[in-house]
Amino acid sequence: MYDYDNTVNCVCSTGETTDSIWVKKTGSYSVVAEISNNGCPKFDTINIAFNLPIIFSFPKDTTLCNGQSLLLGPVVACAQYL
């Protein structure tokens, strides 16, 4: 939410009272906002989900010589990687 004229009082579920927050973890975040303390607060919640990290394992001991390569594949079902 952005408060253009600084008349909205916000309280986020993180405890912050700013009109914006940085979200760094998956979870449910909410805000209670009231315009000019008019006695009519509004409440909203958003669920944030971050992508799972890429997990891979190295094959058994492998020796590569100059010019050779080894393709490592991700182990997340139905995932696409660029």
Helices and strands as residue ranges (DSSP letters): E 8-12, E 27-35, E 42-48
